[in-house]
Amino acid sequence: MMATRVWKSGMWMVTLACLALALVVGSMAALYTALPDMAVRTGADQHQLTWIVDGYTLTLACLVLLGGALGDRYGRRTMMVLGLIVFAAASAVPLFAEGPAWIIVARCVCGAGAALVMPSTLSLLTANFGEERRGLVVGVWAGVAGIGAMLGILGSGLLLRFSSWSAIFVAMSLAGVALALASFSLPESQDDSRPPVDLLGALTSGATVGALVLAAVQVPLHGWTHPAVLIPAALAPLAAAAFVAVELRMARPLLDVRLFADRGFGAGTISVTLQFLVSFGVFMVYVQFLQLVFGYSPLRAAFAMAPMMIPMLVLAVIAPKLAERFGLRILLGTGLAIIGAGLLLLAQTDASSTYGGIVLALLVTSAGVGLSTSPATAAIVAGTPEEQHGVAAAVNDAAREIGAAVGIAVAGSILAAGYAARIDPVVARLPEPLREPVSDSLAAALAVAEQVGPAGQPLADAAVEAFVHGTHQALVALGIIALVTAAVVGAWAPGPKRGAAVPQAIEPEQEAVQLSKLMSSSSDHTLDT
């Protein structure tokens, strides 16, 4: 009876943590399908639409390390509840102030709330589950993190089918309030030594990540050589050097940079960054491909990519056990190589492809992500002292945000360059008033072709061919990046542990006694199974 009661308590914690994680990760992508509707109803231009999406990512990336440290110092449950309240309140702002500037500010504040929530969800689980169960819960957490963006796209697509963009903010606000109230039932968890928060480290780390992400999100708007990209890109290594210098001199640093010398920690961080780089790069490119080339609606495009969630979630749950048996090197190297192969397969699709061929490539790609995501996250956590699991979770989260921003920048800029290279000769033969919209995007070119009538069909065909060419180049580039990373991580990551003792089975009565600590103690909540 005791074991059953405590097990239910543990599952309640996993459920709440994963729901909160799905909310803040899904919010990153939830507005992708709503941007056209927001442009019409709020008057937002393309630059403002970009910042409605990227303001959230930028703020989250800048503050997530600080959020993890605050959770270790003041309590992970406390930071999770506070972050959900901030997230919910900020999500409600656009319901009362619909101007683009207000929405951008609200999204930035949402990102600040998410920076408190995201590391707390993982560190609560790793602090409350012992090593024998930790691999499983980390696998579940990583699987939810992997499919969170797709859940956000699906949810927003369903809401837009029956309502306007404001319904997305209503849903996010209500979900934040409900999860905040439910999270009060969780046990508190924190570093009992109550270390001071390294504010200088937080400032320099935020500047480093912020400059890097800012440069990445500006690339699709301005190109690689624009000052808006070059200036923050130049500032990022300077801020990183300052961060390293500060942390090496601190008695209790925000993040001990020496951890990156640990092969598991370093390889896990690189792998997590690459996984989100690829995932968000593919989402950015292929959702457009399905809508503009295949003529899918936003909701149908989201459902078309939904099968990716199955292998991603299933393999993420079992991969930690595989890593224990075969080692981190094989899991990460193999997973990243499968991702690369899936992307190269996806790059072969065009306007004549069948959905069966597309979904096969998507399933291969997602299988690679599922195989490598949870072992990478587990390696980051395992390489950090338990009292600093909030910071370890924040490193994992920061790697994801950086990867997402860079993936969108790389895929978007290569797609734009490939489209321009093929459409420019066509544009040169068009009347002057038609040149700019046709050169801007496939959507604009198709609109122009439709206005022209039957005579515009050759223009539409040429624009589709140019877009397919750009998509092909973007996916090939992402695939090559994945394969190169697979080789690097495969050589660097540690192999299987040799001579490790096989854990002895624990009787149910002993397990009940040990698990009961979760319910009876506010300072030691380890589910030591």
N, C-alpha and C positions, 0 to 999 in steps of 0.2 A: 504493500500500500504506500509506504514512504517513497520507495523508488519510483512508483507510478506518479505520485504527486510532484516529486521533484523533477522528473523527466518532463511532465507537462509544463512546469515552470520554465525549464530550459527551452522547450519548443516555443513557448510564448515569447521569450526573449529573442530567439532566432527569427520568429515571424515578424515582430515589430521592427527589429533592426533591418531586415531585408525589405520590408515595406517602405521604411523611411529612406533606405538607399535607392530603391526603385523610383521613389518620388523625386529625389534630387538629381539622379542621373537622367531619368526620363524627361525632366524639365529642360535639360540641355537641348534635346531634339524635338520637344513637343511643339514648338512654334514653327518648325520647318514648313509644315503643310498649311499653316495659317497666315504666312506672310503676304500672299496675294490679297486675301480678304482684309488684312490689317492695312495694307497700302491703300485700298479703295476707301475704307471706312474712316481712317485716321489721317489720310493725306501724307503718310510717311514716304520719304523718298528712299532710294536704294541704300544710300549711306546710313540713314536712320534705321532702316530694316536690318542692316548688317549689325548695328550696335545693339538692337533689341535682342538679338541672339548672342552676340559675342560679349556684351557687357556682363552677362551672367558668368560665362566661362572665365573671363579675365579676372573678375573679383574673386571667384571661387579659387582659382589657381594661386592668386596672390596671398590669400589669407588661410589656406588650408593647413599649412605647417603651424601657424599660430593657433589655429583651431584645435589641432591635435595636442599641442603643448598645454593649452588651457584645459582640455579634458583631463590630461594627466594630473594637472595641478589642482583643479577645482571640482573635478568629478565628471566622468564621461556621460552619465545619464543627465546630469544638470546641463551640460553643453548641448546634448542632443535635444532636450526639451526646449531650451532657450533658442536653439537654431531653428527648430520647427515653428516656434511662435513667430520669430522674425520672418521666416520664409512665408508663413501664412499671411501675416499682416501686409508684407510687401506685395504679395500676389493679389491682394484685394485692392491695392491702390489704382490700377488701371480701370477698375470698374467705376470709379468716381472721377478720375482725371484721365481722359482718353488721349490727350495730346502726345505725340511721339516722344517729346522730351521727358514727360512724366513716366511713360512706359519704360524708357531706357533707365531712368533713375531707379524705378521700382525693380527692374531686373537686376541691377547692380546690387541692391540691398538684398534681393533674393539670393544672390550669389554669396553674400556675406553670411546669411543664415545657413546656406548649404555647406559653407566651409566649417561650421561648427558641427553640423549633422554628420557629414560623410565620414570623417575619421572616427567619430564616436561610435558609429554603428559597428565598425570592425573591431575597434579596441575593446568595446564591451564584450564582444563574443570571445576574443582571444584571452581576455582576463578572467572570464567566468567559466571557461571550459578547459579542462586539463589536456595534456598532450595527446592522449589517446582519442579524444573526441575533436580536438582542435582542427585536424586536417579535414574532417567532414564538414564542420561548420564554415571553415574558410572556403571550402569548395562550393558550398551553397551560396555564400556571400559573393564569391567571385563570379559564379554563374549568373546571379541576379544583376551584378554590375555589368556583365557582358551583354545581357539582353535588355537592360534598362532603357537604352536609347530606342530600341525597337518598340518596347512597350509604350514609350512616350509618343512615338509616331502613330502607332495604332490607336491609342486612346484619343489623341487629338483629331485623327481622321474620323473616328466615330462621332465625336462631338460636333465636328464641322458638318457632318452629314445632316444633322438636325438643328444646328444653331450656328451662331457666329463665333468669331475668335474670342469674344469675352467669356464664353462658356469654359474655355480652357483655364482661364485665370480663376473662375469660380471653383472649378474642380480642384485646382492645385491648392487654393486657399482652404477649402473645406477639408481636404485630405490632410493638410498640415495641422489644422486644429485637432482633428480626430486623433492623429498619431501622437501629437503632443500630450493630449489628455491621457491616452492609453499608456504612454511611456512613463508616467508617474508611478506605474505599478512595478517597474523594473528596479532591481537592487542597484545601489550606487557602487561605483568602482573608480578608484583613483590611486595615484602614487602616494603611499603613506608618508613618505619623507617630505612631501609638499615642497618641491624645489621652486625657487623663484623663476618667473617667466623671463626668458632671455629676449628682452624687447629689441635690443640692437640686432640680434640674430634674426628676429622676426622682420625687422625693417629691411635688412640687407637681403634676406631670402625672398621677401615679397617683391623687392625691386628687381631681383634677378629673374624670378619666374614671370613677373609682370612685364618686364621689358621683352623677354623672349616670346611670350604669348601675344603681346601687342604687335610685335613685328610680324608674327605669323598671321594674325587675323587681318592685317592691313594688306597683305600680299594680293589677295583676290581683288581688292579695290583699286590698288595703285600700281602693282607690279613690283618686281624684285629690286629695281634700282631707284625707287622713289625715296626721298628723304624720310617720309613717314615710316618706311620700313628700315632704311639703313641706320637711322639714328638710334631707335631702340635696339636694333640688332648689335650695334657697336657698344651700347651701354650694358647689355646683358653680361658679357664676360667681365667687364669692370666691376659690376655689382657682385658677380659670382666670386671674383678674387677677394673683394672686401668681405663677403660672407665667410669664406674659408679662413681668412686672417682673423676675423672676429671669433669664430667658433673654436679655432685652435688655441685661443688664449683664455677661453671661458672655462671655469671650474665645472659648471653645469650647463653645457651648451644646449641650444635649442635642438640641434642635430649634430651628433658627433660625426664629422665628415670622414673620420677614419673608418667608419662602417663601410664605405664604398670600396675599401680595399678587400673586404670579405667577398669571396668569389660568388657565394650564394646571393648575398644582398645586392651586389653590383649587377650580376647577371639577371636577377629577378627584376630589378628596376628598369634595366634596358628592355627586357622582354615585355613588361607591362606597358611601357611607353610605346613600343612598336605595335602592340595589339590594338591600342586605342587609336594610334595613328592610322592603321589600316582600316579599322572598323568605321571610323567617322569619315575617312576618305572615301570608302566604298558607299556609305550611306549618302554622302553629299553628291557623288557622281551618279550612282545607279538609280536612286529615286527619280532624279531628273530624266535619266535614260528611259525608264519605264513609262513615265508620263509623256514625254515629248516624242519618243521614237515609236513606242507601242501604243500610245494613246490612252494609257490607263488614267483613271481618276486618282487623286491623292490617296483615297482610302484603298482602292484596289492595288495601287503600287505598294502600299504598306503591307497589305495582306500577301502580296506576291513575294515579299522578302521575309515574311514571318517564319517560314520553315527554318531559317537560320537559327532560331532560338532553340530548337530541339537538341541538335548535337552539342551546341554551345553549353547548354545547361546540364545535360546528362554527363558529358565528359568532364565538365568542371567539377562535378561532385565526386567522380571516381578517380580523377587524375592524381590527387594527393597520395592515395594508396599506391598508384603506379610509380610515383616519384620515389616513395620509400623503397620500393623494390628495385627499380632500374636506375635511380639517380636523377638528379635535376638536369644533368647534361643531355641525356637522351630525350627526356620529356620536352624540354625547351627547344632543343635543336630540331627534333622531329616535328613538334607543333608549328614552329615558325616556318619550317620547310614546306609543310602541308599548306599553310596559309599562302606562301608564295606560289605554290603549284595551283591552288584554287584561283588565285587572282589572274594568273596567266591563262588559265582555262576560261575564266570569265571575260577576259580581254578578247576572246575569239568570237564573242556574240555580236550580232549585228541586227539590222532590221528584219532579216529573214529567219532569224533563230527561233526555235520553238521554246515554249516556257519550260519544257522538260530539260533542255540543255542548260537553260539559265539556272534553274533551281539546283541542278546537279553541281554546278560550279559554286553556287552560294553555299551548299551543304558542305562541300569540301573545305571551303574557306573557314566556315564556322566551326568545323570539326578541329581544324588547327588551332583556332582561338580557344576552344573548349579544352583542348589537351594541354595548353601551355599557360592559361590564365591563372588557375588556382595554385599550381606549383610555384609560379613566380611570386604571387602574393604571399604564400606560405613561407617562401625563402626570405622575403623582406622582413616578415614578422619574426621568423626564427633567428635572424641575425641581429635582433635588437633585444636589450634587457626587458623583462616583462613589465617593469615599472614605466617604461617608455613606449609602450605599445600604441599609445595615442599618436606619438610622433611617427612611429613606424607606419601606422595606418595613413597618416598624412603624407608621408613620402610616397606611398603607393598611390594615393589619390592625386597628388601633384603630378606624378608621372603620367597618370591617365589624362589629366587636363592638358598637360603640355603636348602629349601625343595627339589628342583630339584636335587641338588648335593647329599643330603642324600638319597633320593629315589633311585637314580641310584646306589649308593654304597650299600644300603641294598638289593635291588632286585638283583643286579649283584652278590654280594657275596653269598647270599643264593642260587641263581640259580647254581653258580659254585660249592658250597659245596654239594648240592643235586645231581648234575650230577656226581661229583667225587665219592660220596658214593655208587652209583649204578654201575658205570662203572669200578671202581678199581678192583673188582673180575674178570671182563672180561679181563682187561688190564694185569693182572698177568699171564694169560694163553697165551698171545701173544708173538711173537718173539721180542727180545729187540729193533730192529729198529722201530717197529710199536707202541711201548708203549707210547712214549711221545706225538706224534700227536693225538692219540686216547684219551688220558687223558686230552689234552688241551681243546678241544671243540668238539661239535657235527659236525660242518662244517668240521673240519679236519678228524674226524672219518668217515664221509660219503665219503670224498675224498679217504681215505685209502681203504674203502670197495669197492669203485668203481674200484680202481686199481687192487684189488685182483680178481675181477670178480664175478661170481655166488657164489663162496665159501664165499664171503664176506658178503652175505645177513644177516646171523645171527648176525654178528658184527654190521651191520647197524641197525638192529631191536633192538639190545641191547642198542645201543647208543641213538636211538630215545626214547626208553623207559626211559633211564636215564635222558634225557633232559626234557621229560614230567614230570618226578618226581621232578626235580629241579624247573621247572616252577610252578608246583603245590605248592611246599613249599614256593616259593617267593610270590605268589599271596595270599596264606593263611596268611602269615606273614603281608603283606600289609593290608589285610582285618581286621586282629585282631588289628593292629595299628589304623586303621580308627575307629573301634568300640570302642576301649578304649578312643580315643580322643573325640568321640561323647559323651560318658558318662561324661568326664571331662568338656568339653565345655558346654554341656547341663546343668550341675550343676552350672557352673560359670557365663555364659553369662547372661546379664540382660533380664528380661521378657518384656512384652509389657508395654509401658508407659500408666499410668492411669491418666485420667482427662486432657489429652492433648486437647487443643483447636482445633476445626475443622477449617482449613483455609477457608476463604471466597473466593468465586469466584471473579475473576477480569475481568472487562469488557474489550473487545478487544481494545477499545481506550486507556484505562489506560495501558494495556499491551504494546501497541505500544510505548507509551511515555517512559515507563520504559525500554523496550528493546532497545530503541534508544541510551541509555547510552553506549552500547557496541560499537557503531559506532562513537560516538562523544567524547569519553574521552580516554586518554592514560593511566590514572592512576586508574580509577574506571570502570571496565569492567564487572560488575555483571549483568547477565541476571536475574533481580529480578522479577520473575513472581509469 
